[in-house]
Amino acid sequence: MVKIVGLVEFVYPNTPAALAGFKRGDIIHKLNGADITIDNYMELLTSTSLNCEFGQYMENTGIVNSKTASMTALELNLNPVQFTNIIEHGGKKIGYLFYAQYIGNYNTSLDSVIQHFMDNQVTDVILDLRYNPGGTTTAAQHLCSSLAPIDVVNGQKTLVKFQWNDKYQAYWQSENATEQLGINFVDTVPYKMGLNKLWVITGQGTASASELTITGLKPYMSVTTVGETTYGKYTASITLKPEDFYESISYYKEIDNWGVQPIILKYANSQGVTDFKEGFAPDIAVEDDLLSTIPLGSKEETMLKKTIENITGVEILAAKSAVKPSNFTIIDRGFSKYDKNKREILFEGFDKTLLKIE
């Protein structure tokens, strides 16, 4: 029988999981007193309340330090700017930013980090997108404009071009609707680092707006990716809800909690790179070592360690990586039912009255 466990990537602070004692690398091995199987594992993502047993993996022993925790789900607004740090190593001052999702409402949090990096004269920046599934185009535009070379930003050059179906492409071009034809860098961001080089940590969960950031910046600066091959998502979608089309709930009462998320376009960078179905292979391959339980932002964590060593040329002495069980396989990344962003680029500013163009 296949035994399934939940493996914790990271924990947002001040959430039910954090208060229950969960941390990166913990293994959830029992759910409501029973083993986790193919029949019940989705309850980890959809239940409103859970009773879990969790611990850590130890080679030749299995799961140790097992604990029990009960949690009740909450719908929270979570700041995606997490685990920022300035690391000094090998004569370099390196700014590290773990960015969990692209959410435009938190662009001011990005500004605070960029300002902190600039105030402290960081020499290099590491952007950790290993678990970032994507998000809004406005957040991607803001982040890229905060990092890219000054002449690129001030010149408002092309970040990505949008490719619609033939009818929409012709319509937007006839209307000279520049915002519907692509994203440019914006010179209105409050802080501009003006980098010529960027290091990005990637993983199997790096998708959509995260990949847009990588491919959009590459024509203008050196972008070195460290980690694992990205997901391969180069399309954008919009959310369509009944209330977008009906004035009264009486017309859509039976489907008032329904929605549709159609793909409406794909993007390409300024050099035309698109259709990367297999994702982006890393320049420096490193496996994400979740079982070691080393926290994100620690220079001993495997992916960050390798990135710092590449920047500085100076080795970091660290403990050996945890040895995975021989039959251990990651089958997928789970998303909570409350998470509105599941490997999507969320396209904003689209006029839904234009859905039908003759």
C-alpha positions as CSV (number, residue, x, y, z in Angstrom):
1,M,0.0,0.0,0.0
2,V,1.2,3.5,-0.9
3,K,1.7,5.6,2.3
4,I,1.3,9.3,1.8
5,V,2.7,12.0,4.0
6,G,2.5,15.8,4.0
7,L,5.8,17.7,3.9
8,V,5.9,21.2,5.2
9,E,7.7,23.7,2.9
10,F,7.4,26.8,5.1
11,V,4.9,28.2,7.6
12,Y,3.4,31.7,7.6
13,P,3.8,33.4,11.0
14,N,0.8,33.9,13.3
15,T,-1.3,31.3,11.5
16,P,-3.0,28.2,13.0
17,A,-0.1,26.1,11.6
18,A,2.5,28.3,13.2
19,L,0.7,28.4,16.5
20,A,0.4,24.6,16.4
21,G,4.2,24.3,16.2
22,F,4.7,23.4,12.6
23,K,8.0,24.3,10.9
24,R,9.8,23.7,7.6
25,G,10.6,20.0,7.0
26,D,8.0,18.6,9.4
27,I,6.2,15.5,8.1
28,I,2.5,15.1,8.7
29,H,2.0,11.3,8.9
30,K,-1.4,10.8,10.4
31,L,-4.7,12.6,9.8
32,N,-7.6,12.4,12.4
33,G,-5.9,9.3,13.9
34,A,-5.6,7.4,10.6
35,D,-2.8,6.9,8.1
36,I,-2.8,9.3,5.1
37,T,-3.8,7.5,1.9
38,I,-4.8,8.2,-1.6
39,D,-8.4,8.3,-0.4
40,N,-8.1,10.9,2.4
41,Y,-5.1,13.1,1.7
42,M,-7.1,15.9,0.2
43,E,-8.6,16.5,3.6
44,L,-5.3,18.2,4.5
45,L,-6.2,20.9,2.0
46,T,-10.0,21.1,2.2
47,S,-11.0,20.4,5.8
48,T,-12.1,23.2,8.1
49,S,-10.6,21.4,11.1
50,L,-7.8,18.9,11.4
51,N,-6.1,16.7,14.0
52,C,-2.6,15.8,12.8
53,E,0.4,13.8,14.0
54,F,3.7,15.2,12.7
55,G,7.4,14.8,13.3
56,Q,10.8,14.8,11.6
57,Y,12.5,12.2,9.4
58,M,15.7,10.5,10.7
59,E,17.7,8.2,8.5
60,N,17.4,4.4,9.5
61,T,14.8,5.3,12.1
62,G,11.9,6.9,10.3
63,I,9.7,9.6,11.8
64,V,10.8,10.8,15.2
65,N,9.7,13.4,17.8
66,S,6.0,12.9,16.8
67,K,3.5,15.4,18.1
68,T,-0.2,15.9,17.8
69,A,-1.8,19.2,16.8
70,S,-5.4,20.3,16.2
71,M,-6.1,23.2,13.8
72,T,-9.1,25.1,12.6
73,A,-8.9,26.8,9.2
74,L,-9.0,30.5,8.8
75,E,-9.2,32.7,5.7
76,L,-6.3,35.1,6.1
77,N,-4.6,37.9,4.2
78,L,-1.0,36.8,4.1
79,N,1.9,39.0,3.3
80,P,4.0,37.2,0.6
81,V,7.2,39.1,1.5
82,Q,8.7,36.6,3.9
83,F,12.2,35.7,5.3
84,T,14.2,38.7,4.2
85,N,17.8,38.9,5.3
86,I,21.2,40.5,4.6
87,I,24.0,38.0,4.6
88,E,27.6,38.9,4.7
89,H,30.0,36.4,3.3
90,G,33.2,36.4,1.3
91,G,33.4,40.2,1.3
92,K,29.9,40.5,-0.2
93,K,26.8,41.9,1.4
94,I,23.9,39.9,-0.1
95,G,20.3,40.7,0.1
96,Y,18.0,37.7,0.4
97,L,14.2,37.8,-0.3
98,F,11.8,34.9,-0.1
99,Y,8.7,35.9,-2.0
100,A,5.8,33.6,-1.6
101,Q,3.2,34.9,-4.1
102,Y,2.7,37.9,-6.5
103,I,0.1,40.0,-4.7
104,G,-0.2,43.6,-5.8
105,N,-1.7,44.7,-2.5
106,Y,1.6,44.1,-0.8
107,N,3.9,46.0,-3.2
108,T,4.6,48.4,-0.3
109,S,6.2,45.5,1.5
110,L,8.4,44.9,-1.4
111,D,9.3,48.6,-1.4
112,S,10.4,48.3,2.3
113,V,12.7,45.4,1.5
114,I,14.3,47.2,-1.5
115,Q,14.8,50.3,0.6
116,H,16.4,48.3,3.3
117,F,18.8,46.6,0.8
118,M,19.7,50.0,-0.6
119,D,20.2,51.7,2.7
120,N,22.6,48.9,3.7
121,Q,24.5,49.0,0.4
122,V,23.9,45.3,-0.5
123,T,26.2,44.2,-3.4
124,D,24.1,41.3,-4.7
125,V,20.5,40.1,-4.5
126,I,19.0,36.6,-4.2
127,L,15.3,36.3,-5.0
128,D,13.9,33.0,-3.7
129,L,10.9,31.9,-5.8
130,R,11.2,28.2,-5.2
131,Y,7.6,27.9,-4.0
132,N,6.1,30.9,-5.7
133,P,3.2,29.8,-7.9
134,G,2.5,33.1,-9.5
135,G,-0.1,35.9,-9.0
136,T,-0.9,39.3,-10.4
137,T,0.8,41.0,-13.3
138,T,1.0,44.3,-11.4
139,A,3.1,42.7,-8.6
140,A,5.5,41.2,-11.2
141,Q,5.8,44.5,-13.0
142,H,6.5,46.3,-9.7
143,L,9.2,43.8,-8.5
144,C,11.0,43.7,-11.9
145,S,11.0,47.5,-12.1
146,S,12.5,47.6,-8.6
147,L,15.4,45.3,-9.6
148,A,16.3,45.9,-13.2
149,P,19.0,48.3,-14.6
150,I,18.1,52.0,-14.3
151,D,18.2,52.7,-18.0
152,V,15.7,49.8,-18.6
153,V,13.3,51.0,-16.0
154,N,13.5,54.7,-16.8
155,G,13.2,53.9,-20.5
156,Q,10.0,51.8,-19.7
157,K,11.2,49.0,-22.0
158,T,9.2,45.9,-22.7
159,L,9.0,43.3,-19.9
160,V,6.7,40.9,-21.7
161,K,4.5,41.0,-24.7
162,F,1.0,39.4,-24.7
163,Q,-0.2,37.1,-27.4
164,W,-4.0,36.8,-27.7
165,N,-6.1,34.9,-30.2
166,D,-6.2,36.4,-33.6
167,K,-9.4,38.4,-33.1
168,Y,-8.4,39.9,-29.8
169,Q,-4.8,40.7,-31.0
170,A,-6.2,42.6,-34.0
171,Y,-8.7,44.4,-31.8
172,W,-6.2,45.6,-29.2
173,Q,-3.8,46.7,-31.9
174,S,-6.6,48.6,-33.8
175,E,-7.5,50.3,-30.5
176,N,-3.8,51.0,-29.7
177,A,-4.5,49.4,-26.3
178,T,-0.9,49.2,-25.1
179,E,-1.8,47.9,-21.6
180,Q,-3.6,44.9,-23.3
181,L,-0.6,44.2,-25.5
182,G,2.1,43.7,-22.9
183,I,3.8,44.9,-19.7
184,N,6.5,47.5,-19.6
185,F,8.9,48.4,-16.8
186,V,7.6,51.4,-14.9
187,D,9.7,54.3,-13.7
188,T,7.3,55.2,-10.9
189,V,8.5,52.6,-8.4
190,P,9.8,54.4,-5.3
191,Y,13.1,52.5,-5.1
192,K,15.3,51.3,-8.0
193,M,18.2,49.0,-7.2
194,G,19.5,49.2,-10.8
195,L,21.1,45.7,-10.7
196,N,23.1,44.2,-13.5
197,K,23.0,40.7,-12.0
198,L,20.3,38.7,-10.1
199,W,20.3,35.3,-8.6
200,V,17.0,33.4,-8.5
201,I,16.3,30.3,-6.5
202,T,13.8,28.1,-8.4
203,G,11.9,24.9,-7.8
204,Q,9.2,22.7,-9.2
205,G,6.7,25.2,-7.7
206,T,8.1,28.2,-9.5
207,A,5.4,29.1,-12.0
208,S,3.6,31.7,-14.0
209,A,4.5,35.3,-12.7
210,S,7.7,33.8,-11.2
211,E,8.7,32.5,-14.6
212,L,7.6,35.8,-16.1
213,T,10.1,37.6,-13.8
214,I,12.9,35.3,-14.9
215,T,12.4,35.4,-18.6
216,G,11.3,39.1,-18.6
217,L,14.5,40.3,-16.9
218,K,16.9,38.0,-18.9
219,P,17.2,40.2,-22.0
220,Y,18.4,43.1,-19.9
221,M,20.6,41.6,-17.2
222,S,22.4,38.5,-16.0
223,V,19.9,36.2,-14.3
224,T,21.4,33.0,-12.7
225,T,18.9,30.4,-11.6
226,V,19.8,28.0,-8.9
227,G,17.8,25.0,-7.8
228,E,15.3,22.8,-9.8
229,T,13.5,23.1,-13.1
230,T,10.5,25.4,-13.0
231,Y,6.9,24.4,-13.6
232,G,6.4,25.8,-17.2
233,K,3.4,28.1,-17.1
234,Y,3.4,31.0,-19.6
235,T,-0.3,31.8,-19.8
236,A,-2.6,34.3,-18.0
237,S,-6.2,34.0,-16.9
238,I,-9.1,36.0,-15.6
239,T,-11.9,35.1,-13.1
240,L,-15.4,35.1,-14.4
241,K,-18.2,35.1,-11.8
242,P,-22.0,35.2,-12.3
243,E,-22.3,38.7,-10.8
244,D,-20.1,40.0,-13.7
245,F,-23.0,39.3,-16.1
246,Y,-26.2,39.4,-14.1
247,E,-27.7,42.4,-12.3
248,S,-29.7,40.4,-9.7
249,I,-28.8,37.4,-7.7
250,S,-32.2,36.0,-8.6
251,Y,-30.8,35.2,-12.0
252,Y,-27.9,33.1,-10.7
253,K,-29.0,32.0,-7.3
254,E,-28.1,28.3,-8.0
255,I,-24.6,29.1,-9.1
256,D,-23.8,32.2,-7.0
257,N,-20.6,30.5,-5.6
258,W,-19.4,29.3,-9.0
259,G,-16.6,30.7,-11.2
260,V,-14.7,30.0,-14.3
261,Q,-10.9,30.7,-14.8
262,P,-10.3,30.7,-18.6
263,I,-6.8,31.1,-20.1
264,I,-7.0,34.2,-22.3
265,L,-3.4,34.8,-23.4
266,K,0.2,33.7,-23.3
267,Y,3.2,35.9,-22.8
268,A,6.7,36.2,-24.4
269,N,9.7,38.2,-23.3
270,S,11.1,41.1,-25.4
271,Q,13.1,38.5,-27.5
272,G,10.0,36.4,-28.2
273,V,10.8,33.5,-25.7
274,T,7.6,31.7,-24.9
275,D,6.0,28.1,-24.9
276,F,8.5,26.8,-22.3
277,K,6.3,23.8,-21.6
278,E,9.1,22.0,-19.8
279,G,9.9,24.9,-17.6
280,F,13.3,26.6,-17.2
281,A,16.2,24.2,-16.3
282,P,18.4,25.8,-13.6
283,D,21.9,27.2,-14.4
284,I,23.1,25.5,-11.2
285,A,21.2,22.3,-10.2
286,V,20.5,21.9,-6.5
287,E,17.9,19.7,-4.9
288,D,15.6,21.2,-2.3
289,D,16.5,19.5,1.0
290,L,13.3,19.8,3.0
291,L,14.0,16.8,5.2
292,S,17.0,18.6,6.8
293,T,14.5,21.1,8.5
294,I,17.0,24.0,8.0
295,P,15.0,27.2,7.9
296,L,14.7,29.4,4.9
297,G,17.1,32.3,5.0
298,S,19.9,30.3,6.7
299,K,23.0,30.3,4.7
300,E,23.4,26.6,5.5
301,E,20.1,25.8,3.7
302,T,21.2,23.8,0.6
303,M,19.8,26.1,-2.2
304,L,20.8,29.3,-0.5
305,K,24.2,27.9,0.4
306,K,25.0,27.0,-3.2
307,T,23.8,30.4,-4.4
308,I,26.0,32.3,-2.0
309,E,29.0,30.2,-2.9
310,N,28.4,31.0,-6.6
311,I,28.2,34.7,-5.8
312,T,31.3,34.8,-3.6
313,G,33.4,31.9,-4.7
314,V,33.9,31.1,-1.0
315,E,32.6,27.8,0.4
316,I,30.2,27.6,3.3
317,L,30.8,24.8,5.8
318,A,27.4,23.2,6.6
319,A,26.0,19.9,7.8
320,K,25.4,17.2,5.3
321,S,22.0,17.1,3.6
322,A,19.4,14.7,4.9
323,V,19.3,11.3,3.2
324,K,15.9,10.6,1.6
325,P,14.2,7.2,1.9
326,S,14.9,5.2,-1.3
327,N,11.2,5.0,-2.1
328,F,10.4,8.7,-1.4
329,T,8.6,10.5,-4.2
330,I,7.0,14.0,-4.2
331,I,3.7,13.5,-6.1
332,D,2.5,17.1,-6.2
333,R,2.3,20.4,-4.4
334,G,-0.9,21.0,-2.5
335,F,-2.9,24.2,-2.4
336,S,-5.5,25.1,0.2
337,K,-9.0,25.6,-1.0
338,Y,-8.7,29.2,0.4
339,D,-5.7,29.9,-1.8
340,K,-7.0,32.0,-4.8
341,N,-3.7,31.7,-6.6
342,K,-2.8,28.3,-7.9
343,R,-0.1,28.6,-10.5
344,E,-1.9,31.4,-12.2
345,I,-1.0,34.8,-13.7
346,L,-4.0,36.8,-12.7
347,F,-4.6,39.4,-15.4
348,E,-6.0,42.7,-14.1
349,G,-7.8,45.5,-15.9
350,F,-9.6,43.3,-18.5
351,D,-13.0,44.7,-19.6
352,K,-15.3,41.6,-19.4
353,T,-17.9,43.3,-21.6
354,L,-15.6,42.7,-24.5
355,L,-15.6,38.9,-24.2
356,K,-17.4,38.5,-27.6
357,I,-15.6,40.2,-30.4
358,E,-17.0,39.6,-33.9
